[in-house]
Amino acid sequence: MILSGLEILSEVRAGHIHIDDFDVERIEPNSYGFRLAEDILWYTDDVIDCFRPPAAQHVKMGPEGMILEPERFYLGGTMEAMGSPHYAATLYACRSASTLGIWIQFSAPLGHSGAVFPWTLEMKVAQPVRVYPGMVIGKIAFWSMQGEPISYDGKYSGSESAVVSRLSLEDGRGVR
């Protein structure tokens, strides 16, 4: 069951949901609006080998922002560290960003219980779009779980910003 915005607020105040830096103004009916961090990454290899760490270019946007180009896949990050040991979470683009042709999450929107860090966004644009650090770009929703929670302890634990793929850390069968 998805939490309402008022329940998210209540759970943040109770310490059951972590959102750093929390602003009550970004509470929505069933989600919380998060902002784009200044870090942007993109892969520089002509061919990416799933079992080798990918080479990436890293840029810190200034207040003038950055133009994202349609032929490139970007990794951005959330300004906020977000998550909960009590709830699963999902990320979505906010409608205002998506109607500009900005996609922020393609295939990994699920945040496991216990995963609390800035999220890496999978970003692509339909046409050139200038984005800015600190702009509200998406929303996070929290979901109650059935059964005993298992806390996330995966290869992205401890992330502090946008992170390139760590698939190369797996043993070839998807296990690590």
Beta strands, then each sheet from edge to edge (+ up, - down):
strand 1: 18-20
strand 2: 32-43
strand 3: 56-60
strand 4: 66-68
strand 5: 74-83
strand 6: 88-93
strand 7: 102-103
strand 8: 110-111
strand 9: 117-125
strand 10: 129-131
strand 11: 136-143
sheet 1: 1+ 5- 2+ 3-
sheet 2: 1+ 5- 9+ 7-
sheet 3: 1+ 5- 2+ 11- 6+ 8-
sheet 4: 4+ 10-
end
